[in-house]
Amino acid sequence: MKRFKIWFLLLVLLVPTIFLSGCESVTKRANTEDTWTHIQKRGKVIIGLDDSFVPMGFRQKNGKLVGYDIDLARAVFKQYGIKVDFQPIDWSMKETELRNGTIDLIWNGYTMTPAREGKVLFSRPYQQNQQILVTKTKYNVNNFSDMAGKTLGVQNGSTGTAVLDENPKILKNLIKNQEPVLYDTFPEAFIDLNANRIQGILMDKVYAEYYIRHQKDSSSYKTYESSQISSENFAVGMRLGDKTLKNKIDSALGKMQKNGQLKQINEKWFGENSNWLGKP
């Protein structure tokens, strides 16, 4: 009996060590391993996304996955003869999924931020965006300050949550309880906005404009920007060790800019004659 207790105590002491060692090895591999050769041999790259994020990647009524980033990713990897497998994920866990190897890329309106640059390797930026406030005319909100005492919604793990925390005076300190309601997806937030459970959503401009444009009562929505919130860039996120993968994506995007394919995809989804592409 005494021997059993000793072994049990040793096991209790060893399990945390083994667990930490496993976490360290996963992180080390993500930070150092270059997986391009493996992706080539497999003939497939796995992209993590929130499949409700219009117009970047979302499900149509028939279940088909479409969107700006869907078209862009497929066009990029077609140049290398590699198929794309899109994997819906919990957006708040995206960096964890990437680090653990469940997915190879985060490609779904993913904003470049200094905090994220310590966790992932970014491609060259390919689209510009901004966080804006969305409300409805009936709530009498005409600017950010009118959200005082009202309830705000944001998507959990989104850039909007970071903007709130980084610039609390702009909005967070004004809203009810000084804390937003967190949603897994933006469609859930819009349901509550329409039902008067919240009076505003801080969210991506590209999503808001596309969503509102496709509503029957589009005139009932209002959007506001703040000069205190900086514009942002979308880019592809990958593991820190995947430098070859980054170079391949950057090169492919550059070719699409030169041959007009990027412009065609921009016009299809945004109706804009744009061929913008940030520096590698």
Secondary structure as a PSIPRED ss2 file (coil, helix, strand):
# PSIPRED VFORMAT (PSIPRED V4.0)

   1 M C   1.000  0.000  0.000
   2 K H   0.000  1.000  0.000
   3 R H   0.000  1.000  0.000
   4 F H   0.000  1.000  0.000
   5 K H   0.000  1.000  0.000
   6 I H   0.000  1.000  0.000
   7 W H   0.000  1.000  0.000
   8 F H   0.000  1.000  0.000
   9 L H   0.000  1.000  0.000
  10 L H   0.000  1.000  0.000
  11 L H   0.000  1.000  0.000
  12 V H   0.000  1.000  0.000
  13 L H   0.000  1.000  0.000
  14 L H   0.000  1.000  0.000
  15 V H   0.000  1.000  0.000
  16 P H   0.000  1.000  0.000
  17 T H   0.000  1.000  0.000
  18 I H   0.000  1.000  0.000
  19 F H   0.000  1.000  0.000
  20 L H   0.000  1.000  0.000
  21 S H   0.000  1.000  0.000
  22 G H   0.000  1.000  0.000
  23 C H   0.000  1.000  0.000
  24 E H   0.000  1.000  0.000
  25 S H   0.000  1.000  0.000
  26 V H   0.000  1.000  0.000
  27 T H   0.000  1.000  0.000
  28 K H   0.000  1.000  0.000
  29 R H   0.000  1.000  0.000
  30 A H   0.000  1.000  0.000
  31 N H   0.000  1.000  0.000
  32 T H   0.000  1.000  0.000
  33 E C   1.000  0.000  0.000
  34 D C   1.000  0.000  0.000
  35 T C   1.000  0.000  0.000
  36 W H   0.000  1.000  0.000
  37 T H   0.000  1.000  0.000
  38 H H   0.000  1.000  0.000
  39 I H   0.000  1.000  0.000
  40 Q H   0.000  1.000  0.000
  41 K H   0.000  1.000  0.000
  42 R H   0.000  1.000  0.000
  43 G C   1.000  0.000  0.000
  44 K E   0.000  0.000  1.000
  45 V E   0.000  0.000  1.000
  46 I E   0.000  0.000  1.000
  47 I E   0.000  0.000  1.000
  48 G E   0.000  0.000  1.000
  49 L E   0.000  0.000  1.000
  50 D C   1.000  0.000  0.000
  51 D C   1.000  0.000  0.000
  52 S E   0.000  0.000  1.000
  53 F E   0.000  0.000  1.000
  54 V C   1.000  0.000  0.000
  55 P C   1.000  0.000  0.000
  56 M C   1.000  0.000  0.000
  57 G E   0.000  0.000  1.000
  58 F E   0.000  0.000  1.000
  59 R E   0.000  0.000  1.000
  60 Q C   1.000  0.000  0.000
  61 K C   1.000  0.000  0.000
  62 N C   1.000  0.000  0.000
  63 G C   1.000  0.000  0.000
  64 K C   1.000  0.000  0.000
  65 L E   0.000  0.000  1.000
  66 V E   0.000  0.000  1.000
  67 G C   1.000  0.000  0.000
  68 Y H   0.000  1.000  0.000
  69 D H   0.000  1.000  0.000
  70 I H   0.000  1.000  0.000
  71 D H   0.000  1.000  0.000
  72 L H   0.000  1.000  0.000
  73 A H   0.000  1.000  0.000
  74 R H   0.000  1.000  0.000
  75 A H   0.000  1.000  0.000
  76 V H   0.000  1.000  0.000
  77 F H   0.000  1.000  0.000
  78 K H   0.000  1.000  0.000
  79 Q C   1.000  0.000  0.000
  80 Y C   1.000  0.000  0.000
  81 G C   1.000  0.000  0.000
  82 I C   1.000  0.000  0.000
  83 K E   0.000  0.000  1.000
  84 V E   0.000  0.000  1.000
  85 D E   0.000  0.000  1.000
  86 F E   0.000  0.000  1.000
  87 Q E   0.000  0.000  1.000
  88 P E   0.000  0.000  1.000
  89 I C   1.000  0.000  0.000
  90 D C   1.000  0.000  0.000
  91 W H   0.000  1.000  0.000
  92 S H   0.000  1.000  0.000
  93 M H   0.000  1.000  0.000
  94 K H   0.000  1.000  0.000
  95 E H   0.000  1.000  0.000
  96 T H   0.000  1.000  0.000
  97 E H   0.000  1.000  0.000
  98 L H   0.000  1.000  0.000
  99 R H   0.000  1.000  0.000
 100 N H   0.000  1.000  0.000
 101 G C   1.000  0.000  0.000
 102 T C   1.000  0.000  0.000
 103 I C   1.000  0.000  0.000
 104 D C   1.000  0.000  0.000
 105 L E   0.000  0.000  1.000
 106 I E   0.000  0.000  1.000
 107 W C   1.000  0.000  0.000
 108 N C   1.000  0.000  0.000
 109 G C   1.000  0.000  0.000
 110 Y C   1.000  0.000  0.000
 111 T E   0.000  0.000  1.000
 112 M C   1.000  0.000  0.000
 113 T C   1.000  0.000  0.000
 114 P H   0.000  1.000  0.000
 115 A H   0.000  1.000  0.000
 116 R H   0.000  1.000  0.000
 117 E H   0.000  1.000  0.000
 118 G C   1.000  0.000  0.000
 119 K C   1.000  0.000  0.000
 120 V C   1.000  0.000  0.000
 121 L E   0.000  0.000  1.000
 122 F E   0.000  0.000  1.000
 123 S C   1.000  0.000  0.000
 124 R C   1.000  0.000  0.000
 125 P C   1.000  0.000  0.000
 126 Y C   1.000  0.000  0.000
 127 Q E   0.000  0.000  1.000
 128 Q E   0.000  0.000  1.000
 129 N E   0.000  0.000  1.000
 130 Q C   1.000  0.000  0.000
 131 Q E   0.000  0.000  1.000
 132 I E   0.000  0.000  1.000
 133 L E   0.000  0.000  1.000
 134 V E   0.000  0.000  1.000
 135 T E   0.000  0.000  1.000
 136 K E   0.000  0.000  1.000
 137 T H   0.000  1.000  0.000
 138 K H   0.000  1.000  0.000
 139 Y H   0.000  1.000  0.000
 140 N C   1.000  0.000  0.000
 141 V C   1.000  0.000  0.000
 142 N C   1.000  0.000  0.000
 143 N C   1.000  0.000  0.000
 144 F H   0.000  1.000  0.000
 145 S H   0.000  1.000  0.000
 146 D H   0.000  1.000  0.000
 147 M H   0.000  1.000  0.000
 148 A C   1.000  0.000  0.000
 149 G C   1.000  0.000  0.000
 150 K C   1.000  0.000  0.000
 151 T C   1.000  0.000  0.000
 152 L E   0.000  0.000  1.000
 153 G E   0.000  0.000  1.000
 154 V E   0.000  0.000  1.000
 155 Q E   0.000  0.000  1.000
 156 N C   1.000  0.000  0.000
 157 G C   1.000  0.000  0.000
 158 S C   1.000  0.000  0.000
 159 T H   0.000  1.000  0.000
 160 G H   0.000  1.000  0.000
 161 T H   0.000  1.000  0.000
 162 A H   0.000  1.000  0.000
 163 V H   0.000  1.000  0.000
 164 L H   0.000  1.000  0.000
 165 D H   0.000  1.000  0.000
 166 E H   0.000  1.000  0.000
 167 N C   1.000  0.000  0.000
 168 P C   1.000  0.000  0.000
 169 K C   1.000  0.000  0.000
 170 I C   1.000  0.000  0.000
 171 L C   1.000  0.000  0.000
 172 K C   1.000  0.000  0.000
 173 N C   1.000  0.000  0.000
 174 L C   1.000  0.000  0.000
 175 I C   1.000  0.000  0.000
 176 K H   0.000  1.000  0.000
 177 N H   0.000  1.000  0.000
 178 Q H   0.000  1.000  0.000
 179 E C   1.000  0.000  0.000
 180 P C   1.000  0.000  0.000
 181 V E   0.000  0.000  1.000
 182 L E   0.000  0.000  1.000
 183 Y E   0.000  0.000  1.000
 184 D C   1.000  0.000  0.000
 185 T C   1.000  0.000  0.000
 186 F H   0.000  1.000  0.000
 187 P H   0.000  1.000  0.000
 188 E H   0.000  1.000  0.000
 189 A H   0.000  1.000  0.000
 190 F H   0.000  1.000  0.000
 191 I H   0.000  1.000  0.000
 192 D H   0.000  1.000  0.000
 193 L H   0.000  1.000  0.000
 194 N H   0.000  1.000  0.000
 195 A C   1.000  0.000  0.000
 196 N C   1.000  0.000  0.000
 197 R C   1.000  0.000  0.000
 198 I C   1.000  0.000  0.000
 199 Q C   1.000  0.000  0.000
 200 G E   0.000  0.000  1.000
 201 I E   0.000  0.000  1.000
 202 L E   0.000  0.000  1.000
 203 M E   0.000  0.000  1.000
 204 D E   0.000  0.000  1.000
 205 K H   0.000  1.000  0.000
 206 V H   0.000  1.000  0.000
 207 Y H   0.000  1.000  0.000
 208 A H   0.000  1.000  0.000
 209 E H   0.000  1.000  0.000
 210 Y H   0.000  1.000  0.000
 211 Y H   0.000  1.000  0.000
 212 I H   0.000  1.000  0.000
 213 R H   0.000  1.000  0.000
 214 H C   1.000  0.000  0.000
 215 Q C   1.000  0.000  0.000
 216 K C   1.000  0.000  0.000
 217 D C   1.000  0.000  0.000
 218 S H   0.000  1.000  0.000
 219 S H   0.000  1.000  0.000
 220 S H   0.000  1.000  0.000
 221 Y E   0.000  0.000  1.000
 222 K E   0.000  0.000  1.000
 223 T E   0.000  0.000  1.000
 224 Y E   0.000  0.000  1.000
 225 E C   1.000  0.000  0.000
 226 S C   1.000  0.000  0.000
 227 S C   1.000  0.000  0.000
 228 Q C   1.000  0.000  0.000
 229 I C   1.000  0.000  0.000
 230 S C   1.000  0.000  0.000
 231 S C   1.000  0.000  0.000
 232 E E   0.000  0.000  1.000
 233 N E   0.000  0.000  1.000
 234 F E   0.000  0.000  1.000
 235 A C   1.000  0.000  0.000
 236 V C   1.000  0.000  0.000
 237 G E   0.000  0.000  1.000
 238 M E   0.000  0.000  1.000
 239 R C   1.000  0.000  0.000
 240 L C   1.000  0.000  0.000
 241 G C   1.000  0.000  0.000
 242 D C   1.000  0.000  0.000
 243 K H   0.000  1.000  0.000
 244 T H   0.000  1.000  0.000
 245 L H   0.000  1.000  0.000
 246 K H   0.000  1.000  0.000
 247 N H   0.000  1.000  0.000
 248 K H   0.000  1.000  0.000
 249 I H   0.000  1.000  0.000
 250 D H   0.000  1.000  0.000
 251 S H   0.000  1.000  0.000
 252 A H   0.000  1.000  0.000
 253 L H   0.000  1.000  0.000
 254 G H   0.000  1.000  0.000
 255 K H   0.000  1.000  0.000
 256 M H   0.000  1.000  0.000
 257 Q H   0.000  1.000  0.000
 258 K H   0.000  1.000  0.000
 259 N H   0.000  1.000  0.000
 260 G C   1.000  0.000  0.000
 261 Q H   0.000  1.000  0.000
 262 L H   0.000  1.000  0.000
 263 K H   0.000  1.000  0.000
 264 Q H   0.000  1.000  0.000
 265 I H   0.000  1.000  0.000
 266 N H   0.000  1.000  0.000
 267 E H   0.000  1.000  0.000
 268 K H   0.000  1.000  0.000
 269 W H   0.000  1.000  0.000
 270 F H   0.000  1.000  0.000
 271 G C   1.000  0.000  0.000
 272 E C   1.000  0.000  0.000
 273 N C   1.000  0.000  0.000
 274 S C   1.000  0.000  0.000
 275 N C   1.000  0.000  0.000
 276 W C   1.000  0.000  0.000
 277 L C   1.000  0.000  0.000
 278 G C   1.000  0.000  0.000
 279 K C   1.000  0.000  0.000
 280 P C   1.000  0.000  0.000
